[in-house]
Amino acid sequence: MKEIAVYGVGGFGREVHSLIDQINHEKQEYEFIGYFDDGIRKGELINGYPVLGGKSELNSWDKNLNVVFAIGDPKTKKDIINSIKNTSLSYPILIHPNVLIGDMKFNSVGEGAIICAGNIITVNIEIGKHVILNLSCTTGHDTKIGDYSSFMPTVNISGEVVIEEGVYVGTGAKIINQLTIGEFSIIGSGAVVAKSIPPKCTAVGIPAKPIKFHE
């Protein structure tokens, strides 16, 4: 089995550990060895597994290791991943066994993506690197999702949507078809996106409208 660790010991990190266990129930693929996190003391136990260190320990890890980044905030996630230069590390794609996904000849999923239980992914969909699709999201045909984007539970994405790099979409939001969401924008929980959203803004409401812009 391949050794695997999770960066991030928060609630989602522990959920990703559970996802790994559920993948192993179908086929023994990974041996979970622990967590990495720069905010927790090395050696502390999280649900019985050790914190193995932080970014510096990952950069100095001297044997092959699969690492998955359980970090919801896209900018933080991108910054941490870009700080890791160790070529011994690999970033597996984790897909829950009950996910309904179309023919992979016509869909693509980037390294490090996490697709949780209950997702439905149809056809001709491009999912970028280190994307998180949390519980029970739906993604319609011909959608493109940029690297590092994160979707909280029960987000619905209609067809032909372009989601640029680093977008964060809150729980229960809905995105109407043929729209674009600009890079590093934030869509609030429960929002209904009926018009394209510009980059680097926070948009909320029904219909969703930008309420502030940020760097």
N, C-alpha and C positions, 0 to 999 in steps of 0.2 A: 504494500500500500504506500501511497505517497504521503509524506508528512505535510501537514497544513496548519497554519496559524491564522488568527484573526487580529487585525489591528483595530483596536477600539474595544473597551470593556463595558461600555454603556449597555442600555437595554437592547439596542439593535445588534450590538456585537454578540450578546448572548443569544439573540434570536438567530443570528447567522451560524453560530455554533450548533444550534438545534437543527437548522437547515442542513448542515453537513451531516449530522446524525441521520436525518431522514433520507438523504441521498445514499448513505451507507446501508440503510435498511433494504434498499432496492438492489444495490451492488456495492460490495465492500471496496471502496476506492481510496479513502483518505484515513490517515491516522492523525487525529487532532492532538497537537502537542502543547497548546497554550495560546496566550494572548500577548500582544505588544501594545503599549500605550505609554506616551510620554508624561501622562498625568498621574500615573499610579506607580507606587514603589515596586521595584523589581523584586520578585520573589513572593509577592502577595498572591494568595489563592482566590480565584474567582470561580465559584461553583466547582471547586475541587481541582482547578487547573491553574498553573502558575502564570504570572506576568513575567515574560521573558526579557523585558527591557523596552526600549523605545526605538527611535529612528537610528541612533548610533549603533545599537546592537543589530538591527536589521542590516545596516550597511556593512557590518563586519562579520555577518553570518557566513561560515566557511563551508557549508554544504548545501545541496539543493533543498529548497523549501518553497512550498506554495503559500502565498499570502493573499488574503482577501481583506479589503479595507471597508469596514463597517462604519462609515462616516457619512452622515446625511448632508451636511453643508458642502455644496459643490466646490467652493473656492478653497476651503480648508482641505478637502480631500485632494484636490489637484495639487496644492502646495506641498502636502506631505508626500504624495506619490512622486512628484518631481524631485524631491529631496533624496529619494532612495536610488542609489546608483549601482547597487550590488547585482551583478549579472548572474549570481547563483539563485536569484529569486524568480519565481514564476507567478503569474496572476491568473488563476483558473476561472472559468465561467461556472457559476453555480446556478443550476436551474432545479427548482423543486420538482419531484417526480410527477405531481399532479397538474403541472402547467400544461395548458393546451396551446401548442405552438404548431404553426403550419410547416410545410415542407422546408427543410433547411437548405434546399437548393435555391430557394427563392427568398429566404430570410438570412440575415447575418447578425451575429452577436459578438461584440468586441471583448477583448480580454478583460478579466476582472469584473465583468457584469454580474449582478446578483438579481435573480428573478425568483421571487418568493411564491409561496403557495397561492393558488387560486387565480393566477394570471391567465389571461387569454390573449394570444398574439396571433394575428391572422396571416396575411400574405404580403410579400414584397416590402418587408419592414427592415430597416437598418437601425440597429441598436449599437451605440458607440461604446468605447472603453469605459470601464468603471461606472457604468450606469446602475442605479438601484431602481428596481420596480418592486415596491413593497406589496403587501398582501392584496390580492383581488383587484388588481388593475386590469384594464382592457386597452389594447392598442390595435387600432384599425389599419386597414390596408394602406400601403404606400407611404407610411409614416417614417420619418427620419428623426432619430434622437441623438443629439450630440453628446460627446464625451463628458463624463463626470456629472451628468444630470441625475437628479434624484426625485422620485415620485413616491409620495406617501400613500397609505392604503386607500383603495377604492377610487383611484383616479381613472377617469374615462377619457381616452384620446380617440377622437374620430379619425376617419381616413384622410390621407393626403396632408397631414400636418407636418410642418418642419419645426423641430425644437432644436435650437442652437446649443452650443456648448454651455455647460454649467448652469442649466435652468433648475430651479427648485419648485416643485408643485405640491401644495399642501393637500391634506386629506380630503377626499371627496370632491375635488375640483373636476370640472368637465370642460373639455376643449373641443369646440365645434370644428367641423372638417374644413380643410383647405386654408388653414391659418398658419402664421409663423409666430413663434415666441423667440424674441431676441436673446442673445447670450447673457448669461448670469442674471436673468430676471427671476423674480420670485412671484409665484401665483399663490394667493392666499387660500386657505382651506375653504371649501364650499363654493369657490368662485365658479362662474360660468363664463368661459372665454369665448366671446362671439365675434371679436375683431382681433386682428393681429396686435401683438404686444411688442413695443420697442425694446431694445437692449437695456440692461442694467437699470431696471425699475422694479418697484413692487406694485402689483396690480391686485385689487380685491373687488368683491361685490358681484352683483348680478344685474347687468352684465359687468364683467371685470373691466376696471379702468385704472390706469396708473395713478397712484397717490403720492409717490415720491421717486426720485432718481438717485442713484448712488454709484460710487466707484467700485 
